[in-house]
Amino acid sequence: MNIKIDSYSRIAEELKEDYPKLSDFELLTLAIQIERNQLLENGLNVSRNDSCPSSLEAIAISLGYSDKSQT
């Protein structure tokens, strides 16, 4: 989990350095999407490498949920 959330303006600056041919609109669109993903990652406590379950999965496991279909 990444605790630090970069601002969209900083992300756009980094993208502009790496991809100078992108238009300002494309840079801002990507930067906003990346910032949104960082917020969701932190809010939902998602692991980048699946080393531990997300918050919702951990709650479901604690409550006894299993994938096995009940027949």
N, C-alpha and C positions, 0 to 999 in steps of 0.2 A: 504494500500500500504506500502510495506517495502522499506524505503529509502536506508538502508545500504545493500550493496552487499558484501557478504563474498567471499574471494578468494577460489579457488578450493582446495588449499592445506589445508586451515583451515577447510573447510567442510570435507575433507578426514580424518583429524585428529579426528574430532568429530564423524564421522561415525565409525572409527576404535575403539574408546572408547565404542561406543554403540553396535557395531557388530564385535567383534574380529575375528570371523570365516571367514569373507569375505577376498578374496584375494586382493592383491594390485591393480590388474587390475579392479576388481569389485568396489573397493573403489574409484578409480580415475574416472571410468566411471560414477558412481552415482554422485560424487562430481561435475563433469563437467556438467552433466544434471541439477543438482540443481542450479549451478551458472547461466547456460543459462536461466533457468526458472525465476530466480530472475531478470536477465537483461530484459527479455521479460515483466515480470510483471511491472517493473518500466517504461519501454519504452512505453508500451501500456496503462499505468495507470489503471491496473486491480485491482478491489477491491477483497480481499480474501473472504469476506462474502456477496458479492452482495448488499452492502448497498448503493452504488451509481454506476451509469453506467460507463463503461470504456470510454476512450477518444473517440474511434470511435463511440460508441453508443451515447455519448453526442453530437457529431457533427451531426450524423444522425437525432437525435431528434430535434436539433436546426434548421436543414434544412427542417423539416416537414415530415420526413419519418414515415410511419406507416406500421404495419404488414398486414393490410387489403388488400386483393387482389383487384386490380382494374378490374372491368368487364364492 
